Structures are given as C-alpha cells and as structure tokens.
C-alpha cells in the first residue's frame, strides 16, 4: 500500500467539500479558521497563500482518499487539515504513511529543523498515530476552540528533523 501526495487544485474542491458533513467535522479537520459549510472561496484563499501547500492524498489505484496541508511558519512548518475520507480506511496505517510523506516533503522543500501539528486532546487515534511517527507534545503550546457548548483543547506536537530521519531509515 502506497500513498502519494499530489497538488490540490480548485478542481478538487467539490470532492473535499462533499466529505465535510457538519460543523464539528470541519472544526476537527481544519481548526477554527474555516466556517461551515466549507466553500471553494475558503479553499481558494488557502491556494493563493504562498505559505500554504495543499495536497490531495492518492492511493495505489490513483483514487483520491484524502487531503492535507503544510503551512510555513517562521521556525517550523505545520502539518494540518489532514483528512482520510473513508472511515473504512482509518486504522489501516494510512495515517502514518501520510505523515511520513508530509514530513519527507516538508523537510526536503523547506529549510526548517522542526515540524509541528495541533490535535484535539480527545482525538486519541490521531495522537497515537503521531507518536508512532515520532512526534512529542510541546507543553508550552495549547489553545481552545468552542463548539456547541463544549470547549475542545488543542495540543501541540513537534518532531525534529533528526528524529524523522532516524524513523525513515
């Protein structure tokens, strides 16, 4: 099983939009910046942001199975907006492969020593996946998002280039 990162274009927007069922799913996938329902305009804003690289995730057969983004920060690059559409594809190791491909891309294209991501504290499946790849929590960085009457705590995880290179070998 291989996965490939391909450039996401505005032609890919309708498929991604169709996968975001509700406000909670959008917040989990994208954080608090997007507004439900997700629109082509919101994705266009990301596509024109030179600090952002958008990908569609494709499987062995060339089917698009998900979406991911890399956002360039001052000292790091941030992996985010990662989604594997089909719940049947979850728990099959796709997540780890996607993370490895994103890190490979990020460390080879950007002159950064560290990659980071944010994850809601209740998303134990994702946290487990990120730990397997070599990410560790940065206790200094936390944020909160409100939805319905709940507060979701977002935790930050980081990985150093050297740690990633050891994982890869």
ZAKE-756014 format. One line per field, with one value per atom (N, C-alpha, C): residue number from 1; atom name; x, y, z. Coordinates in nm, 4 decimals. Example, Ala and Ser with C-alpha at 12.3 -4.5 7.8 and 13.67 -1.06 7.14 Angstrom:
2
num <- (1 | 1 | 1 | 2 | 2 | 2)
atomo <- (N | CA | C | N | CA | C)
east <- (1.3190 | 1.2300 | 1.3200 | 1.2850 | 1.3670 | 1.2900)
north <- (-0.5690 | -0.4500 | -0.3300 | -0.2250 | -0.1060 | 0.0030)
up <- (0.7800 | 0.7800 | 0.7800 | 0.7080 | 0.7140 | 0.7870)
END
This chain:
169
num <- (1 | 1 | 1 | 2 | 2 | 2 | 3 | 3 | 3 | 4 | 4 | 4 | 5 | 5 | 5 | 6 | 6 | 6 | 7 | 7 | 7 | 8 | 8 | 8 | 9 | 9 | 9 | 10 | 10 | 10 | 11 | 11 | 11 | 12 | 12 | 12 | 13 | 13 | 13 | 14 | 14 | 14 | 15 | 15 | 15 | 16 | 16 | 16 | 17 | 17 | 17 | 18 | 18 | 18 | 19 | 19 | 19 | 20 | 20 | 20 | 21 | 21 | 21 | 22 | 22 | 22 | 23 | 23 | 23 | 24 | 24 | 24 | 25 | 25 | 25 | 26 | 26 | 26 | 27 | 27 | 27 | 28 | 28 | 28 | 29 | 29 | 29 | 30 | 30 | 30 | 31 | 31 | 31 | 32 | 32 | 32 | 33 | 33 | 33 | 34 | 34 | 34 | 35 | 35 | 35 | 36 | 36 | 36 | 37 | 37 | 37 | 38 | 38 | 38 | 39 | 39 | 39 | 40 | 40 | 40 | 41 | 41 | 41 | 42 | 42 | 42 | 43 | 43 | 43 | 44 | 44 | 44 | 45 | 45 | 45 | 46 | 46 | 46 | 47 | 47 | 47 | 48 | 48 | 48 | 49 | 49 | 49 | 50 | 50 | 50 | 51 | 51 | 51 | 52 | 52 | 52 | 53 | 53 | 53 | 54 | 54 | 54 | 55 | 55 | 55 | 56 | 56 | 56 | 57 | 57 | 57 | 58 | 58 | 58 | 59 | 59 | 59 | 60 | 60 | 60 | 61 | 61 | 61 | 62 | 62 | 62 | 63 | 63 | 63 | 64 | 64 | 64 | 65 | 65 | 65 | 66 | 66 | 66 | 67 | 67 | 67 | 68 | 68 | 68 | 69 | 69 | 69 | 70 | 70 | 70 | 71 | 71 | 71 | 72 | 72 | 72 | 73 | 73 | 73 | 74 | 74 | 74 | 75 | 75 | 75 | 76 | 76 | 76 | 77 | 77 | 77 | 78 | 78 | 78 | 79 | 79 | 79 | 80 | 80 | 80 | 81 | 81 | 81 | 82 | 82 | 82 | 83 | 83 | 83 | 84 | 84 | 84 | 85 | 85 | 85 | 86 | 86 | 86 | 87 | 87 | 87 | 88 | 88 | 88 | 89 | 89 | 89 | 90 | 90 | 90 | 91 | 91 | 91 | 92 | 92 | 92 | 93 | 93 | 93 | 94 | 94 | 94 | 95 | 95 | 95 | 96 | 96 | 96 | 97 | 97 | 97 | 98 | 98 | 98 | 99 | 99 | 99 | 100 | 100 | 100 | 101 | 101 | 101 | 102 | 102 | 102 | 103 | 103 | 103 | 104 | 104 | 104 | 105 | 105 | 105 | 106 | 106 | 106 | 107 | 107 | 107 | 108 | 108 | 108 | 109 | 109 | 109 | 110 | 110 | 110 | 111 | 111 | 111 | 112 | 112 | 112 | 113 | 113 | 113 | 114 | 114 | 114 | 115 | 115 | 115 | 116 | 116 | 116 | 117 | 117 | 117 | 118 | 118 | 118 | 119 | 119 | 119 | 120 | 120 | 120 | 121 | 121 | 121 | 122 | 122 | 122 | 123 | 123 | 123 | 124 | 124 | 124 | 125 | 125 | 125 | 126 | 126 | 126 | 127 | 127 | 127 | 128 | 128 | 128 | 129 | 129 | 129 | 130 | 130 | 130 | 131 | 131 | 131 | 132 | 132 | 132 | 133 | 133 | 133 | 134 | 134 | 134 | 135 | 135 | 135 | 136 | 136 | 136 | 137 | 137 | 137 | 138 | 138 | 138 | 139 | 139 | 139 | 140 | 140 | 140 | 141 | 141 | 141 | 142 | 142 | 142 | 143 | 143 | 143 | 144 | 144 | 144 | 145 | 145 | 145 | 146 | 146 | 146 | 147 | 147 | 147 | 148 | 148 | 148 | 149 | 149 | 149 | 150 | 150 | 150 | 151 | 151 | 151 | 152 | 152 | 152 | 153 | 153 | 153 | 154 | 154 | 154 | 155 | 155 | 155 | 156 | 156 | 156 | 157 | 157 | 157 | 158 | 158 | 158 | 159 | 159 | 159 | 160 | 160 | 160 | 161 | 161 | 161 | 162 | 162 | 162 | 163 | 163 | 163 | 164 | 164 | 164 | 165 | 165 | 165 | 166 | 166 | 166 | 167 | 167 | 167 | 168 | 168 | 168 | 169 | 169 | 169)
atomo <- (N | CA | C | N | CA | C | N | CA | C | N | CA | C | N | CA | C | N | CA | C | N | CA | C | N | CA | C | N | CA | C | N | CA | C | N | CA | C | N | CA | C | N | CA | C | N | CA | C | N | CA | C | N | CA | C | N | CA | C | N | CA | C | N | CA | C | N | CA | C | N | CA | C | N | CA | C | N | CA | C | N | CA | C | N | CA | C | N | CA | C | N | CA | C | N | CA | C | N | CA | C | N | CA | C | N | CA | C | N | CA | C | N | CA | C | N | CA | C | N | CA | C | N | CA | C | N | CA | C | N | CA | C | N | CA | C | N | CA | C | N | CA | C | N | CA | C | N | CA | C | N | CA | C | N | CA | C | N | CA | C | N | CA | C | N | CA | C | N | CA | C | N | CA | C | N | CA | C | N | CA | C | N | CA | C | N | CA | C | N | CA | C | N | CA | C | N | CA | C | N | CA | C | N | CA | C | N | CA | C | N | CA | C | N | CA | C | N | CA | C | N | CA | C | N | CA | C | N | CA | C | N | CA | C | N | CA | C | N | CA | C | N | CA | C | N | CA | C | N | CA | C | N | CA | C | N | CA | C | N | CA | C | N | CA | C | N | CA | C | N | CA | C | N | CA | C | N | CA | C | N | CA | C | N | CA | C | N | CA | C | N | CA | C | N | CA | C | N | CA | C | N | CA | C | N | CA | C | N | CA | C | N | CA | C | N | CA | C | N | CA | C | N | CA | C | N | CA | C | N | CA | C | N | CA | C | N | CA | C | N | CA | C | N | CA | C | N | CA | C | N | CA | C | N | CA | C | N | CA | C | N | CA | C | N | CA | C | N | CA | C | N | CA | C | N | CA | C | N | CA | C | N | CA | C | N | CA | C | N | CA | C | N | CA | C | N | CA | C | N | CA | C | N | CA | C | N | CA | C | N | CA | C | N | CA | C | N | CA | C | N | CA | C | N | CA | C | N | CA | C | N | CA | C | N | CA | C | N | CA | C | N | CA | C | N | CA | C | N | CA | C | N | CA | C | N | CA | C | N | CA | C | N | CA | C | N | CA | C | N | CA | C | N | CA | C | N | CA | C | N | CA | C | N | CA | C | N | CA | C | N | CA | C | N | CA | C | N | CA | C | N | CA | C | N | CA | C | N | CA | C | N | CA | C | N | CA | C | N | CA | C | N | CA | C | N | CA | C | N | CA | C | N | CA | C | N | CA | C | N | CA | C | N | CA | C | N | CA | C | N | CA | C | N | CA | C | N | CA | C | N | CA | C | N | CA | C | N | CA | C | N | CA | C | N | CA | C | N | CA | C | N | CA | C | N | CA | C | N | CA | C)
east <- (0.0844 | 0.0000 | 0.0881 | 0.0703 | 0.1464 | 0.0476 | 0.0956 | 0.0137 | 0.1021 | 0.0410 | 0.1130 | 0.0485 | 0.1318 | 0.0811 | 0.0844 | -0.0293 | -0.0392 | -0.0883 | -0.0560 | -0.1034 | -0.2571 | -0.3131 | -0.4570 | -0.4886 | -0.5887 | -0.6294 | -0.7758 | -0.8223 | -0.9609 | -1.0582 | -1.0143 | -1.0984 | -1.1246 | -1.0358 | -1.0523 | -1.1449 | -1.1806 | -1.2573 | -1.3931 | -1.4737 | -1.6066 | -1.6000 | -1.5015 | -1.4898 | -1.4605 | -1.3645 | -1.3308 | -1.4527 | -1.5168 | -1.6331 | -1.7414 | -1.7614 | -1.8678 | -1.8407 | -1.7143 | -1.6797 | -1.7004 | -1.7135 | -1.7263 | -1.8731 | -1.9172 | -2.0606 | -2.1223 | -2.0457 | -2.1053 | -1.9960 | -2.0416 | -1.9528 | -1.8451 | -1.8845 | -1.7890 | -1.6773 | -1.7169 | -1.6171 | -1.5217 | -1.5771 | -1.4937 | -1.3946 | -1.4415 | -1.3527 | -1.2431 | -1.2811 | -1.1820 | -1.0774 | -1.1225 | -1.0355 | -0.9482 | -1.0056 | -0.9395 | -0.9097 | -0.9571 | -0.9401 | -1.0431 | -1.0318 | -1.1398 | -1.1403 | -1.0494 | -1.0424 | -1.1526 | -1.1768 | -1.2833 | -1.4190 | -1.5175 | -1.6560 | -1.7390 | -1.8306 | -1.9184 | -2.0335 | -2.0774 | -2.0165 | -1.8880 | -1.7957 | -1.6724 | -1.7085 | -1.6392 | -1.6705 | -1.5434 | -1.5624 | -1.4481 | -1.3726 | -1.4464 | -1.3806 | -1.2801 | -1.3194 | -1.2293 | -1.1046 | -1.1249 | -1.0107 | -0.9245 | -0.9890 | -0.9162 | -0.8219 | -0.8692 | -0.7859 | -0.6594 | -0.6746 | -0.5574 | -0.4667 | -0.5275 | -0.4477 | -0.3642 | -0.4129 | -0.3387 | -0.2417 | -0.2402 | -0.1499 | -0.0150 | 0.0884 | 0.2182 | 0.2835 | 0.2313 | 0.2863 | 0.2234 | 0.1204 | 0.0480 | 0.0705 | 0.0881 | 0.0943 | -0.0194 | -0.1068 | -0.2234 | -0.2037 | -0.2410 | -0.2248 | -0.3560 | -0.3719 | -0.4705 | -0.3900 | -0.4455 | -0.3775 | -0.4375 | -0.3501 | -0.3981 | -0.3444 | -0.4243 | -0.3820 | -0.3170 | -0.2841 | -0.2194 | -0.2923 | -0.4258 | -0.5060 | -0.5314 | -0.4718 | -0.4906 | -0.6191 | -0.6886 | -0.8087 | -0.7677 | -0.8374 | -0.8127 | -0.8795 | -0.8001 | -0.8553 | -0.8498 | -0.7929 | -0.7866 | -0.7231 | -0.6991 | -0.6493 | -0.5499 | -0.4531 | -0.3582 | -0.2973 | -0.2479 | -0.1817 | -0.0544 | 0.0395 | 0.1578 | 0.1562 | 0.1737 | 0.1744 | 0.3110 | 0.3757 | 0.5091 | 0.5022 | 0.5677 | 0.5763 | 0.7196 | 0.7456 | 0.8780 | 0.9880 | 0.9674 | 1.0731 | 1.0419 | 0.9182 | 0.8761 | 0.7834 | 0.7466 | 0.6311 | 0.5261 | 0.4010 | 0.2871 | 0.2131 | 0.1922 | 0.1092 | -0.0333 | -0.1263 | -0.2626 | -0.3661 | -0.4915 | -0.6052 | -0.5894 | -0.5549 | -0.5316 | -0.6596 | -0.7049 | -0.8287 | -0.8171 | -0.8460 | -0.8642 | -1.0146 | -1.0734 | -1.2190 | -1.2868 | -1.2548 | -1.3369 | -1.3005 | -1.3980 | -1.3679 | -1.3185 | -1.3557 | -1.3048 | -1.1547 | -1.0996 | -0.9549 | -0.8785 | -0.9511 | -0.8827 | -0.8372 | -0.7265 | -0.6749 | -0.6008 | -0.5705 | -0.5011 | -0.3569 | -0.3111 | -0.1739 | -0.1599 | -0.2702 | -0.2639 | -0.2124 | -0.2629 | -0.2267 | -0.0768 | -0.0147 | 0.1308 | 0.2015 | 0.1550 | 0.2169 | 0.2007 | 0.0820 | 0.0572 | 0.1524 | 0.1655 | 0.2543 | 0.3979 | 0.4434 | 0.5804 | 0.6026 | 0.5040 | 0.5163 | 0.5167 | 0.4295 | 0.4247 | 0.5565 | 0.6109 | 0.7381 | 0.8512 | 0.8514 | 0.9550 | 0.9498 | 0.8288 | 0.8109 | 0.8586 | 0.8105 | 0.8415 | 0.9904 | 1.0549 | 1.1980 | 1.2836 | 1.2367 | 1.3183 | 1.2930 | 1.1758 | 1.1441 | 1.1670 | 1.1639 | 1.1733 | 1.2927 | 1.3591 | 1.4790 | 1.4411 | 1.3770 | 1.3309 | 1.3803 | 1.4106 | 1.4594 | 1.3462 | 1.2277 | 1.1184 | 0.9861 | 0.9065 | 0.7692 | 0.6766 | 0.5571 | 0.4615 | 0.3212 | 0.2325 | 0.0913 | 0.0116 | -0.1171 | -0.2072 | -0.3130 | -0.3523 | -0.4500 | -0.5370 | -0.6679 | -0.7561 | -0.7276 | -0.7311 | -0.6876 | -0.7729 | -0.8970 | -0.9840 | -0.9592 | -0.8768 | -0.8556 | -0.7414 | -0.7686 | -0.6621 | -0.6041 | -0.6866 | -0.6376 | -0.5308 | -0.5575 | -0.4609 | -0.3344 | -0.3507 | -0.2351 | -0.1445 | -0.2054 | -0.1306 | -0.0508 | -0.1159 | -0.0511 | 0.0691 | 0.0511 | 0.1589 | 0.2758 | 0.2449 | 0.3513 | 0.4340 | 0.3644 | 0.4336 | 0.5319 | 0.4975 | 0.5848 | 0.7035 | 0.6887 | 0.7988 | 0.7679 | 0.6427 | 0.6040 | 0.5956 | 0.6315 | 0.6163 | 0.5386 | 0.4719 | 0.3958 | 0.4888 | 0.4476 | 0.5122 | 0.4175 | 0.4492 | 0.3555 | 0.3370 | 0.4238 | 0.4149 | 0.2996 | 0.2564 | 0.1595 | 0.0257 | -0.0795 | -0.2152 | -0.3118 | -0.4246 | -0.5290 | -0.6639 | -0.7686 | -0.9028 | -0.9930 | -1.0878 | -1.1915 | -1.3253 | -1.4261 | -1.5587 | -1.6522 | -1.7284 | -1.8309 | -1.9499 | -2.0701 | -2.1913 | -2.1657 | -2.1755 | -2.1481 | -2.0195 | -1.9349 | -1.8125 | -1.6901 | -1.5853 | -1.4553 | -1.3612 | -1.3007 | -1.2051 | -1.0654 | -0.9829 | -0.8451 | -0.7541 | -0.6815 | -0.5897 | -0.4483 | -0.3840 | -0.2469 | -0.1517 | -0.0289 | 0.0714 | 0.1742 | 0.2115 | 0.3135 | 0.4206 | 0.5451 | 0.6557 | 0.7460 | 0.8160 | 0.9170 | 1.0377 | 1.1567 | 1.2798 | 1.3230 | 1.3853 | 1.4311 | 1.5142 | 1.6037 | 1.6890 | 1.6054 | 1.5030 | 1.4140 | 1.3453 | 1.2994 | 1.2318 | 1.3275 | 1.4487 | 1.5448 | 1.5773 | 1.5794 | 1.6013 | 1.4826 | 1.3615 | 1.2394 | 1.2407 | 1.2868 | 1.2804 | 1.3760 | 1.4910 | 1.5949 | 1.5616)
north <- (-0.1194 | 0.0000 | 0.1247 | 0.2040 | 0.3283 | 0.4432 | 0.5579 | 0.6763 | 0.7816 | 0.8675 | 0.9715 | 1.1060 | 1.2071 | 1.3430 | 1.4109 | 1.4610 | 1.5332 | 1.6741 | 1.7688 | 1.9059 | 1.9112 | 1.9801 | 2.0021 | 2.1257 | 2.1154 | 2.2318 | 2.2624 | 2.3747 | 2.4141 | 2.3119 | 2.2371 | 2.1309 | 2.0192 | 2.0074 | 1.9033 | 1.9488 | 2.0775 | 2.1335 | 2.0657 | 2.0432 | 1.9853 | 1.8516 | 1.7679 | 1.6385 | 1.6574 | 1.7442 | 1.7695 | 1.8264 | 1.9257 | 1.9900 | 1.8874 | 1.7935 | 1.6928 | 1.5989 | 1.5919 | 1.4988 | 1.5600 | 1.6925 | 1.7606 | 1.7717 | 1.6798 | 1.6624 | 1.7696 | 1.8195 | 1.9134 | 2.0009 | 2.0924 | 2.1908 | 2.1256 | 2.0203 | 1.9518 | 1.8874 | 1.8235 | 1.7578 | 1.8617 | 1.9760 | 2.0823 | 2.1337 | 2.1543 | 2.2035 | 2.1005 | 1.9732 | 1.8683 | 1.8644 | 1.8749 | 1.8645 | 1.9886 | 2.1060 | 2.2275 | 2.3297 | 2.3061 | 2.4102 | 2.5199 | 2.6278 | 2.7269 | 2.8315 | 2.8238 | 2.9306 | 2.9174 | 2.7980 | 2.7786 | 2.7963 | 2.8320 | 2.8422 | 2.7382 | 2.6730 | 2.5754 | 2.6475 | 2.6053 | 2.4977 | 2.5451 | 2.4511 | 2.4801 | 2.5176 | 2.6159 | 2.6629 | 2.6674 | 2.6760 | 2.6914 | 2.8203 | 2.9247 | 3.0524 | 3.0348 | 2.9596 | 2.9385 | 2.8617 | 2.7632 | 2.6843 | 2.7678 | 2.8536 | 2.9440 | 3.0340 | 3.0815 | 3.1647 | 3.0896 | 2.9621 | 2.8803 | 2.8574 | 2.8320 | 2.8050 | 2.9263 | 3.0469 | 3.1667 | 3.2133 | 3.1433 | 3.1783 | 3.1122 | 3.1936 | 3.1352 | 3.0578 | 3.0747 | 2.9986 | 2.8601 | 2.8335 | 2.7064 | 2.6194 | 2.4900 | 2.3925 | 2.2937 | 2.2778 | 2.1902 | 2.0638 | 1.9509 | 1.8222 | 1.7467 | 1.6669 | 1.5598 | 1.4327 | 1.3415 | 1.2173 | 1.1090 | 1.0366 | 0.9392 | 0.7998 | 0.6959 | 0.5589 | 0.4922 | 0.3636 | 0.2847 | 0.2936 | 0.2958 | 0.2919 | 0.4310 | 0.5339 | 0.6688 | 0.7337 | 0.6694 | 0.7314 | 0.8335 | 0.9466 | 1.0446 | 0.9947 | 0.9817 | 0.9277 | 1.0292 | 1.1488 | 1.2456 | 1.3771 | 1.4581 | 1.5949 | 1.6261 | 1.7116 | 1.7572 | 1.8900 | 1.9646 | 2.0918 | 2.1053 | 2.1809 | 2.2231 | 2.3752 | 2.4301 | 2.5748 | 2.6157 | 2.7074 | 2.7521 | 2.8573 | 2.8286 | 2.9258 | 2.9767 | 3.0670 | 3.1290 | 3.0258 | 2.9422 | 2.8479 | 2.7031 | 2.6759 | 2.5374 | 2.5340 | 2.4128 | 2.4012 | 2.3180 | 2.3554 | 2.2962 | 2.2023 | 2.0797 | 1.9855 | 2.0027 | 2.0167 | 2.0379 | 2.0026 | 2.0164 | 1.9906 | 1.8552 | 1.7574 | 1.6222 | 1.5422 | 1.4826 | 1.4069 | 1.2871 | 1.1685 | 1.0487 | 1.0294 | 1.0389 | 1.0462 | 0.9272 | 0.8115 | 0.6944 | 0.6340 | 0.6261 | 0.5717 | 0.4279 | 0.3579 | 0.2211 | 0.2200 | 0.3340 | 0.3416 | 0.3797 | 0.4119 | 0.4513 | 0.3270 | 0.3403 | 0.2271 | 0.1268 | 0.1640 | 0.0720 | 0.1150 | 0.2149 | 0.2595 | 0.3713 | 0.4132 | 0.5258 | 0.6515 | 0.6753 | 0.7970 | 0.8090 | 0.6995 | 0.7018 | 0.7281 | 0.6626 | 0.6829 | 0.8278 | 0.8836 | 1.0232 | 1.1155 | 1.0922 | 1.1754 | 1.1668 | 1.0453 | 1.0265 | 1.1019 | 1.0932 | 1.1633 | 1.3152 | 1.3644 | 1.5088 | 1.5574 | 1.4797 | 1.5187 | 1.5133 | 1.4100 | 1.3976 | 1.5204 | 1.5564 | 1.6730 | 1.7995 | 1.8177 | 1.9395 | 1.9566 | 1.8513 | 1.8637 | 1.8764 | 1.8220 | 1.8343 | 1.9659 | 2.0284 | 2.1518 | 2.2796 | 2.2693 | 2.3899 | 2.3770 | 2.4869 | 2.4853 | 2.5002 | 2.3989 | 2.4031 | 2.2783 | 2.2951 | 2.1829 | 2.1082 | 2.1712 | 2.1153 | 2.1233 | 2.0189 | 2.0197 | 2.0141 | 2.0672 | 2.0629 | 2.0368 | 2.0058 | 1.9905 | 2.0160 | 2.0379 | 2.0557 | 1.9479 | 1.8975 | 1.7884 | 1.8063 | 1.7800 | 1.7907 | 1.6759 | 1.7087 | 1.6113 | 1.4848 | 1.4912 | 1.3729 | 1.2817 | 1.3270 | 1.2513 | 1.1506 | 1.0496 | 0.9583 | 0.8768 | 0.8439 | 0.7686 | 0.8469 | 0.9754 | 1.0606 | 1.0783 | 1.1021 | 1.1221 | 1.0000 | 0.8828 | 0.7567 | 0.7475 | 0.7833 | 0.7819 | 0.8764 | 0.9978 | 1.0972 | 1.0536 | 0.9893 | 0.9385 | 0.8316 | 0.7443 | 0.6370 | 0.6941 | 0.8089 | 0.8724 | 0.9422 | 0.9727 | 1.0357 | 1.1727 | 1.2172 | 1.3466 | 1.3379 | 1.4469 | 1.4593 | 1.5861 | 1.5862 | 1.7049 | 1.8204 | 1.9407 | 2.0630 | 2.1239 | 2.1069 | 2.1505 | 2.3021 | 2.3763 | 2.5237 | 2.5740 | 2.4933 | 2.5427 | 2.4704 | 2.5484 | 2.4930 | 2.5979 | 2.5533 | 2.6507 | 2.5834 | 2.6630 | 2.6092 | 2.6560 | 2.5706 | 2.6079 | 2.5735 | 2.6576 | 2.6293 | 2.5838 | 2.4795 | 2.4348 | 2.3848 | 2.4193 | 2.3906 | 2.4440 | 2.3603 | 2.4108 | 2.3495 | 2.3024 | 2.2337 | 2.3200 | 2.2909 | 2.3504 | 2.2365 | 2.2480 | 2.1485 | 2.2037 | 2.1245 | 2.1666 | 2.1118 | 2.2024 | 2.1650 | 2.1585 | 2.0438 | 2.0233 | 2.0345 | 2.0725 | 2.0885 | 1.9762 | 1.9218 | 1.8172 | 1.8576 | 1.8235 | 1.8601 | 1.7395 | 1.7450 | 1.6440 | 1.7156 | 1.6736 | 1.7325 | 1.6541 | 1.7234 | 1.6619 | 1.5358 | 1.5404 | 1.4236 | 1.3034 | 1.3281 | 1.2205 | 1.1571 | 1.2429 | 1.1934 | 1.1099 | 1.1588 | 1.0860 | 0.9498 | 0.9395 | 0.8097 | 0.7159 | 0.7728 | 0.6945 | 0.6395 | 0.7230 | 0.6886 | 0.5763 | 0.5731 | 0.4770 | 0.3363)
up <- (0.0000 | 0.0000 | 0.0000 | -0.1025 | -0.1144 | -0.1123 | -0.0662 | -0.0857 | -0.1505 | -0.2281 | -0.2993 | -0.2679 | -0.2483 | -0.2311 | -0.3671 | -0.4108 | -0.5381 | -0.5096 | -0.5984 | -0.5745 | -0.5767 | -0.4780 | -0.4712 | -0.5535 | -0.6409 | -0.7197 | -0.6901 | -0.7390 | -0.7135 | -0.7738 | -0.8773 | -0.9350 | -0.8330 | -0.7319 | -0.6299 | -0.5168 | -0.5165 | -0.4054 | -0.3831 | -0.4891 | -0.4640 | -0.3901 | -0.4235 | -0.3560 | -0.2070 | -0.1764 | -0.0359 | 0.0384 | -0.0220 | 0.0412 | 0.0710 | -0.0212 | -0.0046 | 0.1130 | 0.1581 | 0.2668 | 0.4051 | 0.4109 | 0.5404 | 0.5768 | 0.6621 | 0.6862 | 0.7757 | 0.8726 | 0.9678 | 1.0303 | 1.1134 | 1.1746 | 1.2624 | 1.3346 | 1.4234 | 1.3426 | 1.2317 | 1.1477 | 1.0874 | 1.0465 | 0.9894 | 1.0932 | 1.2165 | 1.3222 | 1.3521 | 1.3573 | 1.3838 | 1.2725 | 1.1479 | 1.0315 | 1.0152 | 1.0355 | 0.9892 | 1.0975 | 1.2207 | 1.3204 | 1.2994 | 1.3783 | 1.3819 | 1.2705 | 1.1747 | 1.0735 | 0.9681 | 0.9190 | 0.8195 | 0.8856 | 0.8036 | 0.8506 | 0.7762 | 0.8485 | 0.7856 | 0.7167 | 0.5983 | 0.5193 | 0.4506 | 0.4331 | 0.3605 | 0.2167 | 0.1616 | 0.0260 | -0.0588 | -0.1891 | -0.2800 | -0.2500 | -0.2086 | -0.1768 | -0.0630 | 0.0407 | 0.1537 | 0.1090 | 0.0227 | -0.0268 | -0.1210 | -0.1993 | -0.2899 | -0.2087 | -0.0939 | -0.0061 | 0.0341 | 0.0682 | 0.1031 | -0.0170 | -0.1327 | -0.2534 | -0.2943 | -0.2639 | -0.3042 | -0.1954 | -0.0817 | 0.0284 | 0.0028 | -0.0206 | -0.0568 | 0.0578 | 0.1777 | 0.2907 | 0.3033 | 0.2203 | 0.2289 | 0.1068 | 0.1309 | 0.0227 | 0.0468 | -0.0520 | -0.0378 | -0.1205 | -0.0617 | -0.1286 | -0.1314 | -0.2374 | -0.2296 | -0.2094 | -0.1319 | -0.0995 | -0.1886 | -0.2580 | -0.3550 | -0.3189 | -0.3449 | -0.3125 | -0.4341 | -0.4186 | -0.5253 | -0.6582 | -0.6505 | -0.7728 | -0.8306 | -0.7675 | -0.8182 | -0.7692 | -0.6735 | -0.6162 | -0.5117 | -0.5100 | -0.4047 | -0.2775 | -0.1698 | -0.0448 | 0.0692 | 0.0408 | 0.1494 | 0.1086 | 0.2097 | 0.1914 | 0.3026 | 0.2723 | 0.3748 | 0.3312 | 0.4306 | 0.4011 | 0.4841 | 0.4300 | 0.5063 | 0.5093 | 0.6278 | 0.6461 | 0.6998 | 0.6289 | 0.6660 | 0.7751 | 0.8884 | 0.9962 | 1.0026 | 1.0959 | 1.0999 | 1.1264 | 1.2281 | 1.2670 | 1.2309 | 1.1971 | 1.1730 | 1.0520 | 1.0117 | 0.9222 | 0.9948 | 0.9705 | 1.0410 | 0.9464 | 0.9913 | 0.9157 | 0.9643 | 0.8728 | 0.9181 | 0.8146 | 0.8569 | 0.7688 | 0.7009 | 0.7836 | 0.7321 | 0.7479 | 0.6391 | 0.6430 | 0.5502 | 0.6050 | 0.5217 | 0.5163 | 0.3937 | 0.3890 | 0.4517 | 0.3981 | 0.4233 | 0.5574 | 0.6457 | 0.7785 | 0.7685 | 0.6603 | 0.6407 | 0.6167 | 0.5754 | 0.5529 | 0.6788 | 0.7860 | 0.9090 | 0.9838 | 1.0559 | 1.1312 | 1.0447 | 0.9195 | 0.8292 | 0.8029 | 0.8787 | 0.8579 | 0.7552 | 0.6950 | 0.6005 | 0.6702 | 0.7914 | 0.8649 | 0.8806 | 0.9229 | 0.9425 | 0.8094 | 0.7034 | 0.5710 | 0.5243 | 0.5462 | 0.5077 | 0.5852 | 0.7155 | 0.7977 | 0.7476 | 0.7173 | 0.6700 | 0.5374 | 0.4471 | 0.3176 | 0.3360 | 0.4253 | 0.4510 | 0.5110 | 0.6052 | 0.6681 | 0.5669 | 0.4840 | 0.3806 | 0.2888 | 0.2487 | 0.1619 | 0.2334 | 0.3554 | 0.4305 | 0.4569 | 0.5059 | 0.5385 | 0.4124 | 0.2990 | 0.1777 | 0.1032 | 0.1227 | 0.0487 | 0.1283 | 0.2609 | 0.3432 | 0.4361 | 0.4580 | 0.5403 | 0.6876 | 0.7429 | 0.8823 | 0.9539 | 1.0826 | 1.1634 | 1.2323 | 1.2378 | 1.3171 | 1.2412 | 1.2565 | 1.2054 | 1.3260 | 1.3110 | 1.4217 | 1.3694 | 1.4618 | 1.4295 | 1.5566 | 1.5384 | 1.6518 | 1.6451 | 1.7619 | 1.7660 | 1.8901 | 1.8763 | 1.9917 | 2.0887 | 2.2186 | 2.3196 | 2.3239 | 2.2727 | 2.2723 | 2.1526 | 2.0588 | 1.9346 | 1.9525 | 2.0352 | 2.0786 | 1.9628 | 1.8644 | 1.7483 | 1.6744 | 1.6518 | 1.5826 | 1.6668 | 1.7966 | 1.8846 | 1.8803 | 1.8856 | 1.8796 | 1.7492 | 1.6390 | 1.5073 | 1.5067 | 1.5579 | 1.5555 | 1.6436 | 1.7558 | 1.8435 | 1.7722 | 1.6984 | 1.6246 | 1.5237 | 1.4673 | 1.3686 | 1.4378 | 1.5685 | 1.6417 | 1.6990 | 1.6871 | 1.7441 | 1.8956 | 1.9639 | 2.1084 | 2.1404 | 2.2555 | 2.2971 | 2.3320 | 2.2948 | 2.3410 | 2.4443 | 2.5736 | 2.6788 | 2.6837 | 2.6160 | 2.6157 | 2.5290 | 2.4331 | 2.3343 | 2.3500 | 2.3757 | 2.3858 | 2.3361 | 2.2830 | 2.2519 | 2.2718 | 2.2634 | 2.2833 | 2.1704 | 2.1367 | 2.0402 | 2.1028 | 2.0778 | 2.1330 | 2.0219 | 2.0523 | 1.9576 | 2.0379 | 1.9933 | 2.0707 | 2.2124 | 2.3132 | 2.4476 | 2.5023 | 2.4117 | 2.4539 | 2.4276 | 2.5028 | 2.4753 | 2.4365 | 2.3200 | 2.2741 | 2.2984 | 2.3641 | 2.3916 | 2.2817 | 2.2187 | 2.1117 | 2.1680 | 2.1479 | 2.1950 | 2.0765 | 2.1057 | 2.0006 | 2.0118 | 1.8974 | 1.8942 | 1.7935 | 1.8250 | 1.7364 | 1.7113 | 1.5992 | 1.5676 | 1.5076 | 1.5476 | 1.4950 | 1.3710 | 1.2783 | 1.1541 | 1.1806 | 1.2800 | 1.3094 | 1.3515 | 1.4325 | 1.4780 | 1.3578 | 1.2665 | 1.1464 | 1.0621 | 1.0440 | 0.9591 | 1.0184 | 1.1514 | 1.2150 | 1.1894 | 1.1938 | 1.1677 | 1.0260 | 0.9336 | 0.7918 | 0.7571 | 0.8266 | 0.7850 | 0.8301)
END
